[in-house]
């Protein structure tokens, strides 16, 4: 079976867009508006997002993709001699082709646990900088970058986020939250804060659309006015200011109409829960436990190759000489039919490769 014919569980952006967004684009296709996000559709989306934030004073900008969003946001926060603190598995470090470093900003890495870093780690990092006699030779930590949920699908709690925010305020650091999968995080079991609380804690964050029902697009929320000044110019300078900006605003206004954004994110988590239960019942070990739409079971290589004949899965990392950490991703568009098929085949493969699985566990 060719890879293009396999059932996709490799990522959460394999499909196009939610049908409601496509219908809205069709309905408004011939409407004439001004460009560059200065149109009624973007205006409506901005107002909706401000309501979600519980803050009418935040600035909202729409950009095509996550890497560009991170690049622009970091550029807005840092002067030439300043750097960004990130977990070692932060998206800006491992999956963005050195885009941050290419602008001359250093990423200051902290080894986290299950994808998360703590307030005390951030405080210690800054304290070490302050106590150094060689500060003039060092990169000044100025921005803290975290993702929610993390690259491992784990969640920050309300208390953890508040603690990080407090440290950032105490140390004069900006806090930036990458929300590429924000909907999946906020509708997951155990999630205990909303966008309003996130806004209170952050200087800047973004709400992901590309992985959660949009054709493309991320919504950047800027609360700190020191960052907000000149933000649109930075978007333009880096090629991110779309002439047909209404295509972005229109998608976000539709995503947040009637709670669609959170409903489809919850669906993805529910589909992941079905697979998660199957994996646990089969005695399959997890690289990391979470409650979101990303699953990280450890499969013997033979089992992975067998399942890969029918399903597109991600070989995330090596576990040992004969096993790998596999990423299984559900999305807003994942069907229960495909989930049930995968569950059946995992159960059969677990029987076939039971001896190898026992060695992993």
Beta strands, then each sheet from edge to edge (+ up, - down):
strand 1: 7-8
strand 2: 59-63
strand 3: 82-87
strand 4: 107-110
strand 5: 140-147
strand 6: 174-178
strand 7: 204-208
strand 8: 218-222
strand 9: 294-295
strand 10: 298-300
strand 11: 311-312
strand 12: 314-320
strand 13: 323-329
sheet 1: 1+ 11+
sheet 2: 2+ 8- 7+ 6+ 5+ 3+ 4+
sheet 3: 9+ 13- 10+
sheet 4: 9+ 13- 12+
end
